[in-house]
Amino acid sequence: MGLRIGGESGWTLKLRCRITNVAVGVCTFRRPEGLEAVLNAIARQVFYHCPDPEIEVIVVDNDADPAIEKYVNDFAAKHSLKLRYLAEPRRGISQARNCIIRNVPESADLVAFLDDDEVPIDCWLDNLIYGLIRSGADAVSGPVLPEYVKQPPKWMLDGKFFSSPRRKCVNDFEPVRFGVMGNFLMRRQLLADDRLYFPEELGLVGSEDNYFFSTIQSMNAVMSWASQAVVIHQVPLTRMSLRYLLMREFRVGCGKTLALCLSGPRRSRMIGQFAGDFVRLVVKLTVLLPSLIFGYFQANHYKRMKPIFDVWQYAGRLYGLFGFRYQQYK
């Protein structure tokens, strides 16, 4: 399935020689202002590296709101943008993204994913397609950068909580083992494999993207990186709190474990995972106070808070190992 990195593969030559048809899937849930910003940004896309593609936007409303359907239809009538509205009343990001997958048109060569709180820059899609061409990969992802409604505390900025990826630094067009689901482009041919979907058990938990990317790797497909394909994440005030971020850390830990369980690891591996996470949690709790005292003198303000987040992360992992789901998005 994978293509030769850096080489002129048949797919790359084909992409160079003709206009590409791109399906852009946008998941939305009760964010009409955010959806409007995303659709306007898609309509403004400009192309420098490749010919203007034919773009079809698939809006999946996870609330089945008639007002959103009317807005999408009105937007399509006023702009030269092909739009299709779909309702997915079953709550969950997995359910909404699977709806996109099921409805990608046969004519599409590429499929991109966005969310309704993430606004792409004007050359976003151009840079994603260019990244796919340059790398010769099967899929490509780019960074998500935050935009705050007010200045967050220093520890939140230092922790890069709303940036994706948070802790990775990657050179352009190099193969990667991760992606950013809110800024992702893939060859439609990958969807021919029935294994590639978002597990609905994680629809309200999260980490469904981890499962999705792991499946792509198991198919021997190649993902690459395009740093110039930037998407801006509109961070609401409700998420700029210690409580929210601690619960998100718990959810991330829980989701990672559940995604691992869904991938079907052997029982012995799960026992080892439980033992390792349990020991790490006990150690983190034991040294929590001295870690906080030591962290107070760190220049990076997030490192002052990190011991607390580590505890919540491992607690979430154990919660998931017992089969429980923390549904932060419920």
Kinemage of the C-alpha trace (Angstrom):
@kinemage 1
@onewidth
@group {chain A} dominant
@subgroup {mainchain}
@vectorlist {calphas} color= white
{ca met a 1} P 0.000 0.000 0.000
{ca gly a 2} L 2.804 2.443 0.864
{ca leu a 3} L 4.431 4.623 -1.786
{ca arg a 4} L 8.100 5.313 -2.320
{ca ile a 5} L 9.147 8.276 -0.179
{ca gly a 6} L 10.679 11.107 -2.166
{ca gly a 7} L 10.303 9.260 -5.490
{ca glu a 8} L 8.182 9.880 -8.574
{ca ser a 9} L 5.650 7.122 -7.919
{ca gly a 10} L 2.780 6.453 -10.318
{ca trp a 11} L 0.408 8.183 -7.907
{ca thr a 12} L 2.636 11.254 -7.691
{ca leu a 13} L 2.906 11.550 -11.470
{ca lys a 14} L -0.839 11.142 -11.778
{ca leu a 15} L -1.381 13.864 -9.202
{ca arg a 16} L 0.980 16.233 -11.011
{ca cys a 17} L -0.724 15.777 -14.363
{ca arg a 18} L -4.378 16.384 -13.580
{ca ile a 19} L -6.683 18.403 -11.378
{ca thr a 20} L -7.380 16.648 -8.127
{ca asn a 21} L -10.861 16.123 -6.723
{ca val a 22} L -10.853 16.656 -2.969
{ca ala a 23} L -13.622 15.832 -0.501
{ca val a 24} L -13.321 17.931 2.667
{ca gly a 25} L -15.223 16.493 5.629
{ca val a 26} L -16.268 18.892 8.395
{ca cys a 27} L -17.799 17.605 11.639
{ca thr a 28} L -19.974 20.078 13.537
{ca phe a 29} L -21.930 20.064 16.798
{ca arg a 30} L -23.819 23.146 18.015
{ca arg a 31} L -21.197 25.631 16.793
{ca pro a 32} L -22.891 27.662 14.033
{ca glu a 33} L -20.341 30.506 14.294
{ca gly a 34} L -17.458 28.050 14.098
{ca leu a 35} L -18.976 26.267 11.111
{ca glu a 36} L -19.439 29.598 9.329
{ca ala a 37} L -15.768 30.474 9.896
{ca val a 38} L -14.618 27.080 8.575
{ca leu a 39} L -16.778 27.205 5.446
{ca asn a 40} L -15.649 30.750 4.649
{ca ala a 41} L -12.021 29.650 5.061
{ca ile a 42} L -12.507 26.711 2.688
{ca ala a 43} L -14.148 29.021 0.144
{ca arg a 44} L -11.077 31.332 0.351
{ca gln a 45} L -8.514 28.611 -0.412
{ca val a 46} L -5.798 29.580 -2.895
{ca phe a 47} L -3.390 27.273 -4.732
{ca tyr a 48} L 0.227 28.018 -5.580
{ca his a 49} L 1.870 24.598 -5.801
{ca cys a 50} L -0.797 22.668 -7.676
{ca pro a 51} L -3.742 23.301 -10.006
{ca asp a 52} L -7.006 24.369 -8.368
{ca pro a 53} L -8.761 21.138 -7.347
{ca glu a 54} L -12.457 20.427 -7.509
{ca ile a 55} L -13.593 20.665 -3.874
{ca glu a 56} L -16.695 19.119 -2.359
{ca val a 57} L -17.386 19.860 1.303
{ca ile a 58} L -19.289 17.265 3.337
{ca val a 59} L -20.756 18.823 6.486
{ca val a 60} L -21.812 16.214 9.048
{ca asp a 61} L -24.053 17.662 11.747
{ca asn a 62} L -23.840 15.572 14.906
{ca asp a 63} L -26.976 17.278 16.232
{ca ala a 64} L -29.254 16.963 13.166
{ca asp a 65} L -30.307 20.611 13.572
{ca pro a 66} L -32.614 21.883 10.776
{ca ala a 67} L -31.175 25.385 11.253
{ca ile a 68} L -27.669 24.099 10.415
{ca glu a 69} L -29.011 22.304 7.352
{ca lys a 70} L -30.644 25.541 6.164
{ca tyr a 71} L -27.467 27.510 6.785
{ca val a 72} L -25.354 25.023 4.784
{ca asn a 73} L -27.812 25.083 1.881
{ca asp a 74} L -27.962 28.901 1.939
{ca phe a 75} L -24.164 29.106 2.029
{ca ala a 76} L -23.903 26.817 -0.985
{ca ala a 77} L -26.346 28.999 -2.902
{ca lys a 78} L -24.326 32.157 -2.212
{ca his a 79} L -20.823 30.797 -2.810
{ca ser a 80} L -19.143 28.869 -5.597
{ca leu a 81} L -18.512 25.961 -3.255
{ca lys a 82} L -20.013 22.507 -3.600
{ca leu a 83} L -21.590 21.617 -0.268
{ca arg a 84} L -23.457 18.601 1.032
{ca tyr a 85} L -25.246 18.459 4.391
{ca leu a 86} L -25.572 15.158 6.256
{ca ala a 87} L -27.123 14.534 9.671
{ca glu a 88} L -25.642 12.001 12.092
{ca pro a 89} L -27.960 12.058 15.148
{ca arg a 90} L -25.967 9.407 17.036
{ca arg a 91} L -23.718 11.400 19.330
{ca gly a 92} L -19.955 10.973 19.042
{ca ile a 93} L -17.032 12.211 16.973
{ca ser a 94} L -16.416 8.663 15.715
{ca gln a 95} L -19.980 8.425 14.469
{ca ala a 96} L -19.674 11.777 12.675
{ca arg a 97} L -16.334 10.950 11.045
{ca asn a 98} L -17.539 7.507 9.979
{ca cys a 99} L -20.453 9.274 8.310
{ca ile a 100} L -17.917 11.267 6.289
{ca ile a 101} L -16.096 8.078 5.297
{ca arg a 102} L -19.325 6.408 4.166
{ca asn a 103} L -20.263 9.383 2.002
{ca val a 104} L -17.002 10.241 0.244
{ca pro a 105} L -17.915 10.474 -3.465
{ca glu a 106} L -16.415 7.981 -5.887
{ca ser a 107} L -14.962 10.878 -7.874
{ca ala a 108} L -12.762 12.049 -4.975
{ca asp a 109} L -9.031 11.404 -5.215
{ca leu a 110} L -8.261 12.787 -1.769
{ca val a 111} L -10.151 13.166 1.516
{ca ala a 112} L -9.429 15.897 4.079
{ca phe a 113} L -10.750 16.284 7.630
{ca leu a 114} L -11.562 19.445 9.614
{ca asp a 115} L -13.597 20.273 12.721
{ca asp a 116} L -15.889 23.227 13.376
{ca asp a 117} L -13.529 24.885 15.866
{ca glu a 118} L -10.514 24.845 13.537
{ca val a 119} L -10.062 27.426 10.767
{ca pro a 120} L -7.514 26.689 8.010
{ca ile a 121} L -5.265 29.385 6.590
{ca asp a 122} L -5.860 30.403 2.975
{ca cys a 123} L -3.204 28.084 1.499
{ca trp a 124} L -3.931 25.168 3.845
{ca leu a 125} L -5.185 22.658 1.290
{ca asp a 126} L -2.536 23.669 -1.249
{ca asn a 127} L 0.208 22.903 1.276
{ca leu a 128} L -1.346 19.588 2.273
{ca ile a 129} L -1.554 18.431 -1.344
{ca tyr a 130} L 1.975 19.695 -1.982
{ca gly a 131} L 3.177 17.766 1.074
{ca leu a 132} L 1.584 14.621 -0.310
{ca ile a 133} L 3.283 15.161 -3.678
{ca arg a 134} L 6.712 15.957 -2.238
{ca ser a 135} L 6.741 13.045 0.177
{ca gly a 136} L 5.044 10.502 -2.074
{ca ala a 137} L 3.079 9.391 0.983
{ca asp a 138} L -0.425 7.983 1.349
{ca ala a 139} L -1.519 10.644 3.836
{ca val a 140} L -0.274 13.930 5.235
{ca ser a 141} L -0.980 16.011 8.327
{ca gly a 142} L -0.193 19.523 9.472
{ca pro a 143} L -0.077 21.547 12.697
{ca val a 144} L -2.976 22.999 14.661
{ca leu a 145} L -2.136 26.251 16.449
{ca pro a 146} L -4.303 27.864 19.145
{ca glu a 147} L -6.081 31.203 19.114
{ca tyr a 148} L -7.316 32.259 22.569
{ca val a 149} L -10.257 34.463 23.452
{ca lys a 150} L -8.111 35.870 26.272
{ca gln a 151} L -4.512 35.526 27.386
{ca pro a 152} L -4.076 32.173 29.158
{ca pro a 153} L -1.862 31.641 32.209
{ca lys a 154} L 1.826 30.988 31.617
{ca trp a 155} L 1.653 27.307 32.593
{ca met a 156} L -1.029 26.741 29.966
{ca leu a 157} L 1.065 28.397 27.266
{ca asp a 158} L 4.207 26.499 28.279
{ca gly a 159} L 2.260 23.223 28.261
{ca lys a 160} L 1.063 23.774 24.661
{ca phe a 161} L -2.229 22.121 25.612
{ca phe a 162} L -4.108 23.367 22.582
{ca ser a 163} L -1.348 22.871 20.021
{ca ser a 164} L -1.087 19.729 17.924
{ca pro a 165} L 1.302 18.048 18.047
{ca arg a 166} L 2.286 19.153 21.548
{ca arg a 167} L 5.752 17.698 21.993
{ca lys a 168} L 6.949 16.633 18.548
{ca cys a 169} L 9.233 18.481 16.154
{ca val a 170} L 9.198 17.052 12.641
{ca asn a 171} L 10.948 18.043 9.426
{ca asp a 172} L 8.782 18.749 6.404
{ca phe a 173} L 7.804 15.831 4.151
{ca glu a 174} L 9.346 13.230 6.466
{ca pro a 175} L 7.384 10.087 7.385
{ca val a 176} L 5.637 10.236 10.763
{ca arg a 177} L 3.819 7.725 12.954
{ca phe a 178} L 1.164 10.180 14.132
{ca gly a 179} L -1.335 12.599 12.669
{ca val a 180} L -3.611 15.465 13.647
{ca met a 181} L -7.167 14.467 12.790
{ca gly a 182} L -8.397 18.061 12.572
{ca asn a 183} L -5.807 18.722 9.857
{ca phe a 184} L -5.424 15.589 7.789
{ca leu a 185} L -5.417 14.592 4.118
{ca met a 186} L -5.389 11.061 2.745
{ca arg a 187} L -5.717 9.170 -0.510
{ca arg a 188} L -9.245 7.921 -1.016
{ca gln a 189} L -7.911 4.476 -1.940
{ca leu a 190} L -7.096 3.850 1.711
{ca leu a 191} L -10.825 3.750 2.464
{ca ala a 192} L -11.128 0.597 0.356
{ca asp a 193} L -9.781 -1.271 3.386
{ca asp a 194} L -12.678 -2.093 5.726
{ca arg a 195} L -10.359 -1.927 8.728
{ca leu a 196} L -10.043 1.837 8.394
{ca tyr a 197} L -12.747 3.429 10.531
{ca phe a 198} L -13.222 5.255 13.824
{ca pro a 199} L -14.340 2.974 16.680
{ca glu a 200} L -17.720 4.156 17.884
{ca glu a 201} L -16.990 2.933 21.416
{ca leu a 202} L -14.641 5.935 21.641
{ca gly a 203} L -17.074 8.454 20.146
{ca leu a 204} L -17.550 10.362 23.414
{ca val a 205} L -14.219 9.399 24.978
{ca gly a 206} L -11.640 10.400 22.395
{ca ser a 207} L -8.456 8.715 21.121
{ca glu a 208} L -10.441 7.399 18.172
{ca asp a 209} L -7.817 9.142 16.053
{ca asn a 210} L -5.043 7.083 17.688
{ca tyr a 211} L -6.847 3.927 16.603
{ca phe a 212} L -7.336 5.350 13.099
{ca phe a 213} L -3.654 6.239 12.673
{ca ser a 214} L -2.536 2.887 14.083
{ca thr a 215} L -4.728 1.154 11.518
{ca ile a 216} L -3.131 3.170 8.703
{ca gln a 217} L 0.298 2.019 9.898
{ca ser a 218} L -0.891 -1.594 10.079
{ca met a 219} L -1.861 -1.278 6.400
{ca asn a 220} L 1.787 -0.409 5.608
{ca ala a 221} L 0.642 3.020 4.425
{ca val a 222} L 2.900 6.038 4.887
{ca met a 223} L 1.986 9.311 6.618
{ca ser a 224} L 4.067 12.474 6.231
{ca trp a 225} L 4.215 16.003 7.638
{ca ala a 226} L 3.521 19.440 6.113
{ca ser a 227} L 4.362 22.223 8.577
{ca gln a 228} L 3.005 25.009 6.346
{ca ala a 229} L -0.510 23.527 6.205
{ca val a 230} L -1.638 25.391 9.308
{ca val a 231} L -5.047 25.252 10.962
{ca ile a 232} L -6.025 27.669 13.747
{ca his a 233} L -7.860 26.196 16.739
{ca gln a 234} L -10.405 28.589 18.248
{ca val a 235} L -10.060 27.886 22.006
{ca pro a 236} L -13.226 28.785 23.966
{ca leu a 237} L -13.064 30.227 27.456
{ca thr a 238} L -14.776 27.138 28.893
{ca arg a 239} L -11.684 25.056 28.086
{ca met a 240} L -9.152 27.457 29.552
{ca ser a 241} L -9.240 26.099 33.092
{ca leu a 242} L -7.179 23.759 35.234
{ca arg a 243} L -10.221 21.590 35.932
{ca tyr a 244} L -11.018 21.083 32.249
{ca leu a 245} L -7.426 20.247 31.338
{ca leu a 246} L -7.016 17.793 34.221
{ca met a 247} L -10.175 15.979 33.164
{ca arg a 248} L -8.935 16.049 29.568
{ca glu a 249} L -5.686 14.429 30.718
{ca phe a 250} L -7.726 11.750 32.494
{ca arg a 251} L -9.807 11.237 29.343
{ca val a 252} L -6.702 10.998 27.139
{ca gly a 253} L -5.232 8.330 29.418
{ca cys a 254} L -8.510 6.416 29.424
{ca gly a 255} L -8.914 6.725 25.653
{ca lys a 256} L -5.388 5.547 24.890
{ca thr a 257} L -5.933 2.398 26.921
{ca leu a 258} L -9.339 1.701 25.366
{ca ala a 259} L -7.884 2.183 21.882
{ca leu a 260} L -5.126 -0.294 22.781
{ca cys a 261} L -7.716 -2.805 23.994
{ca leu a 262} L -9.685 -2.450 20.751
{ca ser a 263} L -6.596 -3.249 18.720
{ca gly a 264} L -6.708 -6.739 20.222
{ca pro a 265} L -3.466 -7.143 22.207
{ca arg a 266} L -2.703 -10.378 23.968
{ca arg a 267} L -3.918 -10.877 27.534
{ca ser a 268} L -0.341 -11.061 28.846
{ca arg a 269} L 0.397 -7.665 27.320
{ca met a 270} L -2.655 -6.130 29.004
{ca ile a 271} L -1.576 -7.559 32.362
{ca gly a 272} L 1.859 -6.019 31.839
{ca gln a 273} L 0.245 -2.711 30.881
{ca phe a 274} L -1.865 -2.730 34.048
{ca ala a 275} L 1.112 -3.562 36.276
{ca gly a 276} L 3.272 -0.865 34.687
{ca asp a 277} L 0.610 1.850 34.897
{ca phe a 278} L -0.267 0.905 38.476
{ca val a 279} L 3.368 1.119 39.583
{ca arg a 280} L 3.832 4.440 37.788
{ca leu a 281} L 0.733 5.894 39.438
{ca val a 282} L 1.875 4.795 42.902
{ca val a 283} L 5.319 6.307 42.302
{ca lys a 284} L 3.833 9.557 40.974
{ca leu a 285} L 1.574 9.862 44.018
{ca thr a 286} L 4.435 9.050 46.397
{ca val a 287} L 6.721 11.750 45.035
{ca leu a 288} L 3.961 14.250 44.193
{ca leu a 289} L 4.735 16.764 46.940
{ca pro a 290} L 8.532 16.874 46.452
{ca ser a 291} L 7.994 16.978 42.679
{ca leu a 292} L 5.769 20.033 43.062
{ca ile a 293} L 8.291 21.723 45.321
{ca phe a 294} L 11.130 21.031 42.897
{ca gly a 295} L 8.990 22.071 39.947
{ca tyr a 296} L 8.346 25.469 41.513
{ca phe a 297} L 11.902 26.448 40.609
{ca gln a 298} L 11.581 25.376 36.955
{ca ala a 299} L 11.675 28.146 34.335
{ca asn a 300} L 9.016 26.328 32.318
{ca his a 301} L 5.776 26.971 34.223
{ca tyr a 302} L 4.129 23.825 32.884
{ca lys a 303} L 6.816 21.695 34.521
{ca arg a 304} L 5.647 23.123 37.833
{ca met a 305} L 2.215 21.599 37.137
{ca lys a 306} L 3.291 18.461 35.272
{ca pro a 307} L 3.372 16.097 38.316
{ca ile a 308} L -0.358 16.686 38.817
{ca phe a 309} L -1.115 16.016 35.164
{ca asp a 310} L 0.971 12.819 35.269
{ca val a 311} L -1.167 11.514 38.135
{ca trp a 312} L -4.389 12.191 36.230
{ca gln a 313} L -2.969 10.622 33.065
{ca tyr a 314} L -2.072 7.316 34.746
{ca ala a 315} L -5.308 7.282 36.745
{ca gly a 316} L -7.162 7.569 33.437
{ca arg a 317} L -5.152 4.715 31.955
{ca leu a 318} L -6.068 2.426 34.845
{ca tyr a 319} L -9.702 3.517 34.573
{ca gly a 320} L -9.674 2.444 30.923
{ca leu a 321} L -7.920 -0.847 31.684
{ca phe a 322} L -10.868 -1.773 33.916
{ca gly a 323} L -13.098 -1.245 30.892
{ca phe a 324} L -14.646 2.049 32.021
{ca arg a 325} L -15.153 4.979 29.656
{ca tyr a 326} L -14.816 8.548 30.796
{ca gln a 327} L -17.037 10.422 28.325
{ca gln a 328} L -15.877 14.011 28.640
{ca tyr a 329} L -17.735 14.950 25.446
{ca lys a 330} L -21.088 13.577 26.584
